[in-house]
Amino acid sequence: MKLFVYGLLKEGYSLNSVLSKSKKIGDYTTKCKGLVMSGFSYPFIWENKYSKYNIKGELYEVNKSDLQNANRIELGAGYNLKELDKDIFGYVYPEPIELNSSRVDVNDEEKYYEWRK
C-alpha cells in the first residue's frame, strides 16, 4: 500500500521511526485538489471542495506492521485513512481545524501547502 505522509511521519520528524520498515518512494504532491492544511504542533489536512490546493509531503510503500503502527497513532488521534489519489492513501481530519500556523508554507504559485519544522 502507498501511504502519503505530510507531517510528523515525514523523514526527519519525530514519528518517522514508525515507518522504519517501509520504503520511502520519495517526495510527493497530491494530485487531488480540495484540501486545506493548518496546525500548530502537528498538521491537520481536511477536505474543502472550494480549495484549489494540493498537499506536499512524502510517499511510502508501507508494510503491514508499519501501517498498523501508523494507524494506531493517526486513527487514534481522530484522523481517517482515505484514498487521496488513485491507490495513494493518507490521513485526513474529518472536520476543519482553523488554526493559523507559521509552520504551514502556502505556495500560491504552485498551489500547495507544506508542513515544515
C-alpha positions in Angstrom: 0.0 0.0 0.0 1.2 3.5 -0.8 0.9 5.9 2.1 1.2 9.7 1.7 2.5 11.5 4.8 2.8 15.2 5.3 3.6 15.9 8.9 5.4 14.2 11.8 5.6 10.9 9.9 7.9 12.5 7.3 11.6 11.8 7.3 13.5 13.9 9.9 10.3 14.4 12.1 9.5 12.8 15.4 7.3 10.0 14.3 9.1 8.8 11.2 10.5 5.8 13.1 7.0 4.3 12.8 7.8 3.8 9.1 11.2 2.3 9.7 10.5 -1.0 7.9 8.8 0.7 4.9 10.3 2.0 1.7 10.3 5.8 1.1 9.4 6.3 -2.6 10.2 10.0 -2.5 8.7 13.4 -2.3 5.1 13.7 -3.5 2.5 16.3 -4.0 -1.1 15.2 -4.1 -2.9 15.4 -7.4 -6.3 15.9 -5.9 -7.5 19.4 -5.1 -9.8 20.4 -2.4 -7.5 20.1 0.6 -6.6 22.6 3.3 -3.8 22.4 5.9 -3.3 24.0 9.2 -2.0 23.1 12.7 0.4 24.2 15.4 2.3 21.4 17.0 1.3 19.0 14.2 -0.6 19.4 11.0 -4.1 18.7 10.0 -5.4 18.4 6.5 -9.1 18.3 5.7 -11.3 18.4 2.7 -12.8 21.7 1.4 -14.4 21.5 -2.0 -13.5 25.1 -2.7 -9.8 24.7 -2.2 -7.6 24.7 -5.3 -4.6 23.5 -3.3 -2.6 20.2 -3.0 -0.5 18.9 -0.1 3.2 18.4 -0.4 4.8 15.5 1.5 6.4 12.1 1.1 5.2 8.8 -0.3 6.0 5.4 1.3 5.4 1.8 0.3 4.3 0.6 3.7 4.3 -2.9 5.0 1.5 -4.3 7.2 3.2 -3.7 10.6 4.2 -0.1 9.9 0.7 0.6 8.6 -0.8 -0.8 11.8 1.5 1.3 13.9 0.8 4.5 11.9 -3.0 3.7 12.0 -2.8 3.3 15.8 -1.3 6.8 16.1 -3.3 8.7 13.4 -6.7 7.0 13.7 -6.4 7.2 17.5 -5.9 11.0 17.1 -9.2 11.2 15.1 -7.9 11.2 11.5 -9.5 9.0 8.8 -7.4 7.0 6.3 -8.7 8.0 2.8 -7.7 7.5 -0.8 -6.4 10.8 -1.9 -5.1 9.9 -5.3 -5.5 6.6 -7.2 -4.0 3.9 -4.9 -2.5 6.5 -2.6 -3.8 6.9 0.9 -3.3 9.5 3.6 -4.7 10.7 6.9 -7.4 13.3 6.7 -9.1 15.0 9.6 -12.9 14.8 9.4 -13.5 18.5 10.2 -11.8 21.8 9.7 -9.2 22.9 12.3 -9.0 26.7 11.8 -5.6 27.4 13.3 -3.2 29.8 11.7 0.3 28.4 11.7 3.7 29.7 10.9 4.7 26.1 10.2 2.5 25.7 7.2 4.0 27.1 4.0 1.5 28.1 1.4 2.8 28.2 -2.2 0.3 30.3 -4.0 2.1 30.0 -7.4 2.2 26.1 -7.4 -1.0 25.8 -5.3 0.2 23.6 -2.4 0.5 23.5 1.4 3.6 22.1 3.1 4.4 21.4 6.7 7.9 22.4 7.9 9.9 22.2 11.0 
